[in-house]
């Protein structure tokens, strides 16, 4: 993803729909995978097939669709080895976008709607205004203010910024809603602000 993102330079990312940015990233990420011959496969809008769906207790159409799924080609038949990514638009000035990042992103990993059979996942934040660090402060504020209601603990804060070619990376750890399983999430904050006007 970090290698695919620079190829989106020149696109009006700050005004593009989330799914359009994600589709562009998927196309370029697949190109990166093919050019490096690393045998990774990128799947767009992949449904999460849970045990309750496989045994017929729940309708298949209820499966949540994660934005991206990356797996090794040899693991295509093995549903237990993949990395799911969910993407959301973010703003350092619009708390509703950051709240959606938590409630319709992070929480879907915690409750098993995404990555129910693996212990890792990823979130992509398309930061359309402000800086990634400012958006993360707002996200952490949502996590802190809603911790009890959402079942998020202090470990759920995004921490450990690691800059990677203009992209900021953070990590978080969460206990799952079922049992004591833990999931680790990688958060990539992609700067998608409109460029400054030139004179």
C-alpha positions in Angstrom: 0.0 0.0 0.0 2.8 2.4 0.9 4.4 1.7 -2.5 1.1 2.1 -4.4 0.0 5.4 -2.8 2.6 7.7 -4.5 1.1 6.6 -7.9 -2.1 8.5 -7.0 -0.2 11.8 -7.0 -2.1 14.3 -9.2 -5.6 12.8 -8.4 -8.0 15.1 -6.5 -7.9 12.8 -3.5 -9.4 15.3 -1.1 -12.7 15.3 -3.1 -12.8 11.7 -4.2 -15.1 9.2 -2.7 -13.5 6.7 -0.3 -14.2 3.7 -2.5 -12.6 5.4 -5.5 -9.4 6.1 -3.7 -9.4 2.5 -2.4 -10.0 1.1 -5.9 -7.0 3.1 -7.2 -4.8 1.8 -4.4 -5.9 -1.8 -5.1 -5.1 -1.5 -8.8 -1.6 0.0 -8.1 -0.9 -2.3 -5.2 -1.6 -5.3 -7.5 0.8 -3.7 -10.0 3.4 -3.4 -7.3 2.9 -7.1 -6.3 3.2 -8.3 -9.9 6.3 -6.2 -10.7 8.0 -7.5 -7.6 6.9 -11.1 -8.2 6.1 -11.5 -4.5 3.1 -13.6 -5.2 0.7 -11.5 -3.2 -2.8 -11.0 -4.3 -5.0 -7.9 -3.7 -8.8 -8.4 -3.6 -11.2 -5.4 -3.5 -14.4 -5.6 -1.5 -13.9 -9.1 -0.2 -16.7 -10.5 2.0 -15.8 -11.8 5.4 -17.0 -15.5 5.5 -17.6 -16.3 9.1 -18.3 -19.7 10.7 -22.0 -18.8 11.3 -22.4 -18.2 7.6 -20.6 -21.4 6.6 -22.8 -23.5 8.8 -26.0 -21.9 7.5 -27.0 -20.0 10.7 -26.7 -16.6 9.1 -27.5 -15.5 5.5 -24.4 -15.1 3.3 -25.6 -11.7 2.1 -25.1 -10.4 5.7 -21.3 -10.8 5.4 -19.5 -7.5 5.9 -17.2 -6.5 3.0 -13.7 -5.3 4.0 -12.2 -2.8 1.5 -9.1 -4.7 0.7 -7.8 -8.2 1.4 -4.2 -9.1 0.8 -2.9 -12.7 0.8 -0.2 -14.9 -0.7 -1.4 -16.7 -3.8 -0.7 -20.1 -2.3 -3.0 -19.2 0.6 -6.0 -18.3 -1.6 -7.8 -21.4 -0.7 -7.0 -21.1 3.0 -9.2 -18.4 4.5 -7.2 -18.3 7.7 -4.1 -16.4 6.3 -4.8 -12.9 5.0 -4.6 -9.3 5.9 -7.8 -7.3 5.7 -7.8 -3.5 5.4 -10.7 -1.2 6.0 -10.5 2.4 4.7 -12.2 5.6 5.9 -11.9 9.3 5.1 -10.5 11.4 8.0 -10.4 15.0 9.0 -8.8 16.7 12.0 -11.7 19.1 12.1 -14.6 16.8 11.6 -15.1 14.5 14.5 -17.9 12.5 12.8 -15.4 11.1 10.2 -13.1 10.0 13.1 -16.0 8.5 15.0 -16.9 6.5 11.9 -13.3 5.3 11.7 -13.7 3.9 15.2 -17.3 2.6 15.0 -17.4 1.3 11.5 -13.8 0.4 11.2 -11.9 -0.6 14.4 -15.0 -2.0 16.0 -15.6 -4.3 13.1 -12.2 -6.0 13.7 -12.9 -6.2 17.4 -16.3 -7.9 17.0 -15.1 -10.3 14.4 -16.9 -8.9 11.4 -13.4 -8.4 9.8 -10.5 -10.8 10.4 -12.4 -13.0 12.7 -10.0 -15.9 12.1 -6.7 -14.0 12.2 -5.0 -11.9 14.8 -4.0 -8.9 12.6 -5.8 -6.4 10.4 -5.3 -2.9 9.1 -7.0 0.4 8.8 -6.3 3.1 6.2 -7.1 6.7 6.9 -7.5 9.1 4.0 -6.7 12.3 5.8 -8.5 15.0 3.7 -7.7 17.9 6.0 -5.2 18.6 8.7 -2.3 16.4 9.4 -2.3 12.6 10.1 -1.1 13.3 13.7 -4.0 15.7 14.3 -6.5 13.2 12.9 -5.0 10.5 15.2 -5.5 12.8 18.2 -9.2 13.1 17.3 -9.5 9.3 16.9 -7.8 8.7 20.2 -10.2 11.3 21.8 -13.2 9.3 20.4 -11.7 6.1 21.7 -11.2 7.6 25.2 -14.6 9.2 25.4 -16.4 6.1 24.1 -14.2 3.5 25.8 -16.8 2.1 28.1 -19.8 2.2 25.7 -17.8 0.7 22.9 -15.8 -1.8 24.9 -12.4 -0.2 24.1 -9.7 -0.1 26.6 -6.7 2.2 27.0 -4.6 -0.2 24.9 -6.9 0.7 22.0 -5.2 4.1 21.4 -3.3 4.5 18.2 0.4 4.9 19.1 3.9 4.6 17.7 4.0 6.8 14.7 6.4 5.5 12.1 6.7 7.7 9.0 7.0 5.8 5.8 7.5 7.9 2.7 4.8 10.5 3.5 2.6 8.0 5.1 2.3 7.8 8.9 1.9 4.4 10.5 0.4 3.7 13.9 -0.5 0.5 15.8 -3.2 -0.5 18.2 -4.1 -3.6 20.2 -7.6 -4.7 21.2 -9.2 -7.5 23.0 -11.9 -9.1 21.0 -15.5 -9.1 22.0 -15.5 -12.8 22.3 -13.0 -14.5 24.7 -9.6 -13.0 25.4 -8.3 -13.1 21.8 -6.4 -10.1 20.9 -6.2 -8.4 17.5 -3.4 -6.0 16.4 -4.2 -3.3 13.9 -1.8 -1.4 11.7 -3.1 2.1 10.9 -1.8 3.8 7.7 -2.6 7.5 7.6 -2.4 8.7 3.9 -2.2 12.5 3.3 -5.0 13.3 0.8 -5.3 17.0 1.4 -5.9 19.3 -1.6 -2.6 20.9 -2.7 -2.0 24.5 -1.9 -3.1 26.8 -4.7 -0.3 28.2 -6.8 0.0 31.8 -7.8 
